[in-house]
Amino acid sequence: QLKIVETGGGLVQSGGSLRLSCEASGSNLNYYSFAWFHQVPGKGREGVSCISSSGVVTNYADSVKGRFTISRDIGNNTIYLQMDSLKPGDSGVYYCAAHQSLIPRYCVLASSKVNYWGKGTLVTVSS
């Protein structure tokens, strides 16, 4: 069983930056890849970025490539999402999620693969 807690959301102007943090606790964290998902009212959760259990492999949705950076501090069991050049369309709730994987260089942006979810943190980008 994992516990996931996201922090770092807030209100920012268009073009600004935020850094989200995802603190995970539980057993065998080294066997989990992590991902960030974005959700707006009335829509499903869309994958934004993921990072492998080793921290070596990362993937990004096309909409955030070049603007967002995911990273992982394995020693502190924390995953970060640095969000730069934010746009109003980036507004919504961001969820951190864990996917159990025995492949250290693999991660996937699919909500169907998620084993554990955090409760989310709200990001609002004003125009």
PENOR-V535370 format. One record per run of one state. SS is the DSSP state (h for helix, s for strand, l for the rest). FROM is the first residue (numbers start at 1). TO is the last residue. Records with the same first field share a line. If there is no record, write none. Layout:
# PENOR-V535370
SS=FROM-TO ; FROM-TO
This chain:
# PENOR-V535370
l=1-1 ; 8-9 ; 14-17 ; 27-28 ; 40-45 ; 52-57 ; 61-67 ; 74-77 ; 84-87 ; 91-91 ; 101-110 ; 114-115 ; 118-120 ; 127-127
s=2-7 ; 10-13 ; 18-26 ; 32-39 ; 46-51 ; 58-60 ; 68-73 ; 78-83 ; 92-100 ; 116-117 ; 121-126
h=29-31 ; 88-90 ; 111-113
